[in-house]
Amino acid sequence: MNKEKFEALLPFIVTALIQKIVNYKSVSQDKAFSLLYSSDLYKVLENEKNKVWYYSAEKLFQLLEEEITTGKMILPEY
């Protein structure tokens, strides 16, 4: 995917993931953004070459929860 398409797609992914965080963790949007943007998952997500953007919002949320719980971000191997 070219850079322009990825940059257009990323906000939609982030929005869906933020909504999951707000709903499941019962936090404000500001807190959800803080959780996401300070995570290792976001660092991986914002790099198109990692292909993490292929994952559903539900899967991304699960990965974030695991990172928060264990302190480590572990991507599934396919």
N, C-alpha and C positions, 0 to 999 in steps of 0.2 A: 504494500500500500504506500502511496506517496505521502510525503510529509503534510501536504495541505489537507488531504482526506483524513489522515489520522488526527490532525489538530482540530478538524471539524467534528470528528466522532468522539473524541475524548471527553468533552463536556457532557455529552449524553450519558456516557458510562459513569462519570463521576456523579451526576445528578441521581441516577438510579441507585448507585451505591450509597450516597448520602441519605436517600430516603429509607433504605434498608437499615442503616445505622440509627437514624432517628426513631424508626418504628420499633426495632427489636431491642435497642438499648435504652429507649425512653430518655433521650438527651435532646438538647436544642440543636438546631442546624449549625450554629457556631461551634458547639462542642463536637458535632459530627465531622465538620470540616477540619477541625483541629486534630481529631483522632486520625482521620484519613491522611491529611497532608504531612503529618509527622511520622507516618508509618513507612517501613521498608517496602510494604506492598505498593504504596503509591510511587515510590522511586522506580520500582520495576514496571508498574503500569504505565508510567509516562514515557517509557522507552518502547517505541513501536516494535523494535526488533525482538523484544522478549515475547511478543505475541500473547501476553496476558490479557490484553483487551478482547481476545476471543471469548474469554470466560463470561458466564452469565453474572448478573449482579448478585445473585444468590451465592454462587461459587466464590466470587470475590469477597463477599461478606464473610463466608466461612473461613477463607484464608486470613482475613483481617482478624477475626475472632481468635483464631489459632495463634496468630502473632501476638495479640494482646495477652492471651492466656499464658503462652509459653515463653514469650520474649524473642521468639524466632519465627521468621517467615520461611515456610517450606513450600515450594511449588511442587505440585504433583508431576510425576514423570509419566509421559505417555509414549 
